Amino acid sequence: RASTEKRLANESFVSRAPAEVVEGARRQLEETVTRLAKLRATVEALGR
């Protein structure tokens, strides 16, 4: 997650990389954030 966030925060990467690569990185980050939220909810539910 951190490496994808760093790439997307890098203006040089975003401006120079092909649009499909940037979109793929954004999609990957979104999927990772969603998965992480689901896992955290599961861990919290199991802890109760």
Order of alpha helices (4+ residues) and beta strands (2+ residues): alpha-alpha-alpha
